């Protein structure tokens, strides 16, 4: 799930050689190959290595960072993933455990792979991503979800680059964009794009914490880049800013306390003790990313499709709570928010309404107490209680974990699954095995 802060950045710390960033990639069912044209020379000892050609093409396509590494990860990746899963810190994301071997070793996913092309795409905002937190009648949406679905954008770019690699060098390739068992962040670190910060997400000296990641696995032998050194230093801003104390230690994330997990991946009622800490964060959380000192070197994304939609920068909670399923689908068409479904989204909005302290929102919550979805109805009860609505009696409330919700075992009854393909399309905050 889904990149966070780093440590104090030195102003005179010059950035590494130009790279392309790292978008998410979508999985392709089979290696792409093409009949090789004799006019397109294959790799040989007499010609330059392919890295320069691929790098130039990636930058021309619009990627902001690119690096190369061997299709392998060290034992530390497997150990960290194993410890994360053993501690139950992946919560409801059982798919992380189901293909753990393939996550921790690229060649277990595709035995023929020899190299990984790691890529990045900047989605850096042009304004303070936390500004909406001071407006309790508005909802705060994570920066990555304020625009077009990054999966689609990055997937298209990855496929163009993969086709170039095939046509130029003739190898097999597979592309991935956050929908397959790929440990994106460790691979990006090995490829020299950045390093995993104390918030467990990738940090770049050029792009800060605002990178989408994507990978191309290939049978082509490409000389690897040097892994990036950890440059977090003594900084702990990302750890101390977390509203729910989701970091038990530096470089470790407990996803079950992370607001990104709670608002996106978690299907049932949100634990009551965490609700007041969520504020008006209705989809994801950027706190640990936004405070990273390395962000001062980042420029706003140059990609029009990744610029925020005005209606998602500070949407009114009352309007969002009134959405029915068709209205939700229409508003979030082409957005990653659509994946979680109307019920889960409205649940999040009701938590924000309960935290708003604004009695003008009480009628909005009151209307949803009879919602057909039990999780939505329970959240509405909670919001009304928080707002101290006259006439709302304790007997009418659904108790935390009470039968009216817990007995159902489901959260989004009647709504579409947020993940209709390979379970892995998570928020950037959680992608890469829940932060490990």
C-alpha positions as CSV (number, residue, x, y, z in Angstrom):
1,X,0.0,0.0,0.0
2,X,0.5,2.1,-2.6
3,X,5.8,6.4,-0.8
4,X,6.6,8.6,2.1
5,X,9.2,11.0,3.6
6,X,12.9,10.9,3.8
7,X,15.4,12.7,6.0
8,X,16.8,16.2,5.9
9,X,17.9,17.0,2.4
10,X,21.1,19.0,1.8
11,X,20.6,21.8,-0.7
12,X,24.0,21.1,-2.2
13,X,23.3,17.4,-2.7
14,X,23.3,17.4,-6.4
15,X,20.7,15.0,-8.0
16,X,21.9,11.9,-9.9
17,X,22.1,11.7,-13.6
18,X,18.8,12.3,-15.4
19,X,16.3,9.4,-15.1
20,X,12.7,8.8,-15.7
21,X,10.3,8.5,-12.8
22,X,8.4,5.4,-11.9
23,X,4.8,4.9,-12.9
24,X,2.7,1.9,-12.0
25,X,2.4,-0.7,-14.7
26,X,-0.3,-3.1,-15.6
27,X,0.4,-6.7,-16.1
28,X,0.5,-8.1,-19.6
29,X,-0.7,-11.7,-19.8
30,X,2.2,-12.9,-22.0
31,X,5.6,-11.7,-23.1
32,X,5.5,-9.4,-26.1
33,X,7.6,-10.5,-29.0
34,X,8.0,-9.5,-32.7
35,X,9.6,-11.0,-35.7
36,X,13.0,-9.3,-35.8
37,X,13.7,-7.2,-38.8
38,X,17.1,-7.6,-40.3
39,X,17.5,-3.8,-40.4
40,X,17.2,-3.6,-36.6
41,X,20.4,-5.1,-35.2
42,X,20.3,-7.4,-32.2
43,X,22.5,-6.8,-29.2
44,X,26.1,-7.8,-29.9
45,X,29.5,-7.3,-28.5
46,X,30.2,-4.7,-31.3
47,X,27.3,-2.4,-30.5
48,X,26.6,-0.2,-27.5
49,X,24.6,-1.6,-24.6
50,X,20.9,-1.1,-24.9
51,X,20.5,1.1,-21.7
52,X,21.2,4.4,-23.5
53,X,18.7,3.6,-26.3
54,X,16.0,2.6,-23.8
55,X,16.7,5.5,-21.5
56,X,16.4,8.0,-24.3
57,X,13.1,6.5,-25.6
58,X,11.7,6.4,-22.1
59,X,12.4,10.1,-21.6
60,X,11.0,10.9,-25.0
61,X,7.8,9.1,-24.1
62,X,7.4,11.3,-21.0
63,X,8.8,9.2,-18.2
64,X,10.5,11.2,-15.5
65,X,12.9,8.6,-14.2
66,X,14.4,5.3,-15.4
67,X,16.9,2.8,-14.1
68,X,18.0,-0.8,-14.6
69,X,18.6,-3.7,-12.3
70,X,18.9,-7.4,-12.5
71,X,15.7,-9.4,-12.1
72,X,16.5,-10.4,-8.6
73,X,16.1,-9.2,-5.0
74,X,18.2,-10.0,-2.0
75,X,17.1,-12.1,0.9
76,X,16.3,-9.0,2.9
77,X,13.3,-8.4,0.7
78,X,11.9,-11.8,1.5
79,X,12.6,-11.4,5.2
80,X,10.9,-8.0,5.5
81,X,7.9,-9.3,3.6
82,X,7.7,-12.4,5.8
83,X,7.9,-10.4,9.0
84,X,5.2,-8.0,7.7
85,X,2.8,-10.8,6.9
86,X,3.6,-12.8,10.1
87,X,2.7,-9.7,12.2
88,X,-0.7,-9.5,10.4
89,X,0.1,-5.9,9.4
90,X,-1.3,-6.5,5.9
91,X,-4.8,-6.6,7.4
92,X,-7.5,-7.6,4.8
93,X,-5.0,-7.8,2.0
94,X,-4.7,-11.5,1.9
95,X,-3.5,-11.4,-1.7
96,X,-0.2,-10.2,-0.4
97,X,0.5,-13.5,1.3
98,X,-1.0,-15.7,-1.5
99,X,1.9,-14.9,-3.9
100,X,4.6,-14.0,-1.5
101,X,7.3,-16.1,-3.2
102,X,6.7,-14.4,-6.5
103,X,6.8,-10.9,-4.9
104,X,10.1,-11.5,-3.2
105,X,11.8,-13.0,-6.3
106,X,11.2,-11.6,-9.8
107,X,12.2,-14.9,-11.5
108,X,9.7,-16.8,-9.5
109,X,7.1,-14.7,-11.3
110,X,8.8,-15.1,-14.7
111,X,11.8,-17.5,-14.9
112,X,13.1,-16.1,-18.2
113,X,13.5,-12.6,-16.9
114,X,17.0,-11.3,-16.7
115,X,16.6,-7.5,-16.3
116,X,14.1,-5.1,-14.9
117,X,13.5,-1.6,-16.4
118,X,12.2,0.5,-13.5
119,X,10.3,3.6,-14.5
120,X,8.8,6.6,-12.7
121,X,6.2,9.2,-13.5
122,X,5.9,12.4,-11.4
123,X,2.5,13.3,-10.0
124,X,3.8,16.1,-7.7
125,X,1.1,18.6,-6.8
126,X,1.2,22.3,-7.7
127,X,-0.1,23.4,-4.3
128,X,-0.1,22.3,-0.6
129,X,-1.7,18.8,-0.6
130,X,-2.7,19.2,3.0
131,X,-4.5,22.5,2.7
132,X,-8.0,20.9,2.7
133,X,-7.3,19.4,6.1
134,X,-8.2,22.8,7.7
135,X,-11.6,22.8,6.0
136,X,-13.8,20.4,8.0
137,X,-16.8,20.7,5.7
138,X,-14.7,19.5,2.7
139,X,-13.2,16.1,2.0
140,X,-9.5,15.6,1.5
141,X,-8.6,13.3,-1.4
142,X,-5.1,11.9,-1.8
143,X,-3.1,13.7,-4.5
144,X,-2.7,10.5,-6.6
145,X,-6.5,10.2,-6.9
146,X,-7.4,13.8,-7.9
147,X,-6.9,13.1,-11.6
148,X,-7.1,10.3,-14.1
149,X,-6.4,6.7,-13.0
150,X,-2.6,6.4,-13.0
151,X,-2.9,2.7,-13.9
152,X,-4.2,3.5,-17.3
153,X,-1.8,6.3,-18.0
154,X,1.3,4.4,-17.0
155,X,0.2,1.2,-18.6
156,X,-0.1,2.8,-22.0
157,X,3.4,4.4,-21.7
158,X,4.9,1.2,-20.5
159,X,3.5,-0.7,-23.5
160,X,4.9,1.9,-25.9
161,X,8.4,1.5,-24.3
162,X,8.1,-2.3,-24.3
163,X,7.2,-2.4,-28.0
164,X,10.3,-0.2,-28.7
165,X,12.5,-2.6,-26.7
166,X,11.1,-5.6,-28.6
167,X,11.4,-4.0,-32.0
168,X,14.9,-2.8,-31.4
169,X,16.4,-5.7,-29.5
170,X,14.0,-8.6,-30.0
171,X,13.7,-9.9,-26.4
172,X,10.6,-11.0,-24.4
173,X,9.0,-8.4,-22.2
174,X,6.3,-8.1,-19.6
175,X,4.9,-4.9,-18.2
176,X,3.5,-4.3,-14.7
177,X,1.6,-1.5,-13.1
178,X,0.7,-2.3,-9.5
179,X,-1.5,-5.2,-10.5
180,X,0.9,-8.1,-10.1
181,X,3.1,-9.6,-7.4
182,X,6.0,-7.2,-8.0
183,X,8.0,-5.4,-5.2
184,X,8.2,-2.1,-7.0
185,X,10.0,0.0,-4.4
186,X,12.9,-2.4,-3.7
187,X,13.4,-2.8,-7.4
188,X,13.3,0.9,-8.0
189,X,15.9,1.3,-5.3
190,X,18.1,-1.3,-6.9
191,X,17.7,0.5,-10.2
192,X,19.0,3.7,-8.7
193,X,15.8,5.8,-9.0
194,X,15.5,6.5,-5.3
195,X,15.5,4.8,-2.0
196,X,12.8,3.5,0.4
197,X,12.3,6.2,3.0
198,X,11.4,5.7,6.7
199,X,7.8,6.0,5.6
200,X,8.5,2.9,3.4
201,X,7.8,4.6,0.1
202,X,10.3,5.6,-2.6
203,X,12.0,9.0,-2.3
204,X,13.9,10.7,-5.1
205,X,16.3,13.5,-4.8
206,X,14.7,15.0,-7.9
207,X,11.0,14.2,-7.5
208,X,10.6,13.9,-3.8
209,X,8.0,11.4,-2.6
210,X,5.7,12.0,-5.7
211,X,6.5,9.1,-8.1
212,X,4.3,6.5,-9.7
213,X,6.3,3.3,-10.3
214,X,6.1,0.8,-13.2
215,X,8.3,-2.0,-14.4
216,X,9.2,-3.9,-17.5
217,X,10.6,-7.4,-17.0
218,X,12.7,-8.5,-19.9
219,X,14.9,-11.4,-21.1
220,X,17.4,-8.8,-22.4
221,X,20.6,-8.5,-20.5
222,X,21.0,-4.9,-19.5
223,X,24.0,-3.6,-17.4
224,X,22.5,-2.6,-14.0
225,X,22.7,0.8,-12.5
226,X,24.1,1.4,-9.0
227,X,21.5,1.0,-6.2
228,X,20.5,4.3,-4.6
229,X,21.9,5.0,-1.1
230,X,19.5,5.8,1.8
231,X,19.5,9.6,2.3
232,X,16.9,9.9,5.1
233,X,19.6,10.7,7.7
234,X,18.2,11.6,11.1
235,X,14.9,13.1,9.8
236,X,11.7,11.6,11.2
237,X,9.1,14.0,10.0
238,X,7.1,11.4,8.2
239,X,7.0,9.2,11.3
240,X,5.9,11.9,13.7
241,X,3.2,13.4,11.4
242,X,1.2,10.2,10.9
243,X,-2.3,10.9,12.4
244,X,-2.8,7.2,13.4
245,X,0.8,6.3,14.4
246,X,1.0,3.7,11.7
247,X,4.7,3.4,11.8
248,X,5.8,1.0,14.7
249,X,9.5,1.8,13.7
250,X,11.4,3.5,10.9
251,X,11.0,1.7,7.6
252,X,8.0,-0.3,9.0
253,X,4.4,0.3,8.3
254,X,1.4,-1.3,10.1
255,X,-1.1,-1.1,7.3
256,X,-4.0,-1.8,9.6
257,X,-3.5,1.7,11.1
258,X,-2.8,3.5,7.9
259,X,-5.6,5.8,6.7
260,X,-4.8,4.9,3.1
261,X,-5.5,1.2,4.0
262,X,-8.6,2.1,6.1
263,X,-10.3,4.2,3.5
264,X,-9.4,2.2,0.4
265,X,-8.5,-1.4,1.1
266,X,-10.5,-2.1,4.3
267,X,-14.0,-3.3,3.5
268,X,-15.7,-3.3,6.9
269,X,-16.4,-0.8,9.6
270,X,-13.4,1.3,10.5
271,X,-12.2,0.8,14.1
272,X,-13.9,3.4,16.3
273,X,-10.7,4.4,18.1
274,X,-9.1,5.4,14.7
275,X,-12.1,7.4,13.4
276,X,-11.5,10.7,15.2
277,X,-7.9,10.6,14.0
278,X,-8.9,10.5,10.4
279,X,-10.2,14.0,10.3
280,X,-11.7,14.7,6.8
281,X,-9.4,12.3,4.9
282,X,-12.0,10.5,2.8
283,X,-9.7,8.7,0.3
284,X,-6.1,8.0,1.2
285,X,-3.7,10.1,3.1
286,X,-0.6,12.2,2.0
287,X,0.7,13.4,5.4
288,X,3.9,11.4,5.5
289,X,4.6,12.1,1.8
290,X,3.9,15.8,2.0
291,X,6.3,16.6,4.8
292,X,9.3,15.0,3.2
293,X,12.1,17.6,2.9
294,X,13.2,16.2,-0.5
295,X,9.9,17.5,-2.0
296,X,11.4,20.9,-2.2
297,X,13.4,19.8,-5.2
298,X,10.2,18.5,-6.9
299,X,8.4,20.5,-9.6
300,X,4.7,20.2,-10.3
301,X,3.9,17.3,-12.6
302,X,4.2,18.3,-16.3
303,X,1.7,15.7,-17.3
304,X,-1.8,17.2,-18.0
305,X,-3.6,14.0,-17.2
306,X,-2.0,13.9,-13.7
307,X,-3.1,17.4,-12.8
308,X,-5.9,17.7,-10.2
309,X,-9.5,18.0,-11.2
310,X,-10.8,21.1,-9.6
311,X,-13.9,19.4,-8.2
312,X,-11.7,16.9,-6.3
313,X,-9.3,19.4,-4.6
314,X,-11.8,20.3,-1.9
315,X,-15.2,18.6,-2.5
316,X,-18.1,19.4,-0.1
317,X,-18.9,16.5,2.2
318,X,-22.7,17.1,2.0
319,X,-22.6,16.7,-1.8
320,X,-20.5,13.5,-1.6
321,X,-22.7,11.9,1.0
322,X,-25.7,12.4,-1.3
323,X,-24.3,10.3,-4.1
324,X,-26.2,7.2,-5.1
325,X,-24.5,4.4,-7.0
326,X,-25.1,5.9,-10.5
327,X,-24.1,9.3,-9.3
328,X,-20.9,7.9,-7.8
329,X,-20.0,6.1,-10.9
330,X,-20.6,9.2,-13.1
331,X,-18.6,11.5,-10.9
332,X,-15.6,9.1,-10.6
333,X,-15.5,7.7,-14.1
334,X,-11.9,7.3,-15.1
335,X,-10.7,7.8,-11.5
336,X,-9.1,5.3,-9.2
337,X,-11.7,6.2,-6.6
338,X,-14.4,4.4,-8.6
339,X,-12.8,1.0,-7.7
340,X,-13.8,1.1,-4.0
341,X,-17.5,1.5,-4.8
342,X,-20.1,4.0,-3.6
343,X,-20.8,2.3,-0.2
344,X,-17.2,2.3,1.0
345,X,-16.7,5.8,-0.2
346,X,-19.8,7.1,1.5
347,X,-18.7,5.3,4.7
348,X,-15.5,7.4,4.6
349,X,-17.4,10.6,4.0
350,X,-19.6,9.9,7.0
351,X,-16.5,9.5,9.2
352,X,-15.4,12.9,8.0
353,X,-18.9,14.3,8.7
354,X,-18.7,13.0,12.2
355,X,-15.4,14.7,12.7
356,X,-16.5,18.0,11.3
357,X,-18.2,19.3,14.4
358,X,-20.7,21.1,12.2
359,X,-24.4,20.6,13.1
360,X,-25.4,21.7,9.6
361,X,-24.2,18.3,8.4
362,X,-26.3,16.4,10.9
363,X,-29.3,16.0,8.5
364,X,-27.0,14.6,5.9
365,X,-25.8,11.9,8.3
366,X,-29.4,11.3,9.6
367,X,-30.7,10.5,6.2
368,X,-28.1,7.8,5.7
369,X,-28.9,5.9,9.0
370,X,-31.4,3.9,7.0
371,X,-29.0,3.2,4.1
372,X,-29.4,-0.4,2.8
373,X,-25.7,-1.0,3.3
374,X,-25.1,-1.9,7.0
375,X,-21.6,-0.4,7.1
376,X,-22.9,2.9,5.7
377,X,-25.8,2.9,8.2
378,X,-23.5,2.2,11.1
379,X,-21.1,5.0,10.0
380,X,-24.1,7.4,9.8
381,X,-25.2,6.4,13.4
382,X,-21.7,7.1,14.5
383,X,-21.5,10.5,12.7
384,X,-24.9,11.5,14.3
385,X,-23.6,10.6,17.7
386,X,-20.5,12.6,17.2
387,X,-22.5,15.6,16.2
388,X,-24.8,15.0,19.3
389,X,-28.0,15.1,17.3
390,X,-31.0,15.6,19.5
391,X,-33.3,12.5,19.7
392,X,-30.6,10.0,18.9
393,X,-30.6,7.5,21.7
394,X,-27.8,5.1,22.6
395,X,-30.2,2.1,22.0
396,X,-30.5,3.1,18.4
397,X,-26.8,3.1,17.8
398,X,-25.0,0.2,16.3
399,X,-22.2,-0.6,18.8
400,X,-18.7,-1.0,17.7
401,X,-18.5,-4.5,16.2
402,X,-22.2,-5.0,17.0
403,X,-24.3,-7.6,15.2
404,X,-25.8,-5.1,12.8
405,X,-22.5,-4.8,11.1
406,X,-20.1,-7.5,12.2
407,X,-22.5,-10.3,11.6
408,X,-22.7,-9.5,7.9
409,X,-19.1,-10.1,7.2
410,X,-19.3,-7.8,4.2
411,X,-18.9,-4.1,3.7
412,X,-19.9,-3.2,0.1
413,X,-23.0,-5.3,-0.4
414,X,-24.4,-4.7,-3.8
415,X,-21.4,-2.6,-5.0
416,X,-18.7,-3.6,-7.4
417,X,-15.4,-5.0,-6.2
418,X,-12.7,-2.4,-6.0
419,X,-10.4,-4.9,-7.7
420,X,-11.8,-6.9,-10.6
421,X,-8.4,-8.1,-11.9
422,X,-5.3,-9.3,-10.2
423,X,-5.5,-8.1,-6.6
424,X,-2.8,-5.6,-6.4
425,X,-4.2,-2.3,-7.6
426,X,-3.6,-0.5,-4.4
427,X,-3.0,3.1,-3.4
428,X,0.7,4.2,-3.9
429,X,0.9,4.5,-0.2
430,X,0.4,0.8,0.2
431,X,1.7,-0.7,-3.0
432,X,4.8,-2.8,-2.9
433,X,3.6,-5.2,-0.2
434,X,2.0,-2.9,2.2
435,X,5.1,-0.8,2.6
436,X,7.8,-3.5,3.1
